[in-house]
Amino acid sequence: MTEFVQALGPHAAWVLGFALPGVIIACVAIGAGCWLSYRKRKMEIELKHALVERGMSADEIERIMKATMEPVEKDE
């Protein structure tokens, strides 16, 4: 392992110590954001399917979807 680091040159410690963990953290964050987006979209689709199965009209479904997407305001 030491020979590998020495072969990389004098900046190997910086690359292995700071840049590589930074890249890994960034990739994990991007992956988590994509997964969160996927899960939200999947839940919306499942909700729409459930509402259609209940026999709700398109207007009712649209109104419900808008209500679930609006942020909740906190009372201060």
Number of C-alpha atoms within 10 A of each C-alpha: 6 6 7 9 13 12 10 11 9 10 11 15 13 10 13 12 11 11 13 12 12 13 11 11 12 12 12 12 12 12 12 12 12 12 12 12 11 12 12 12 12 12 11 15 12 12 15 18 13 12 16 14 9 9 11 13 10 12 9 13 17 13 10 14 14 10 11 11 9 8 7 8 6 5 4 3
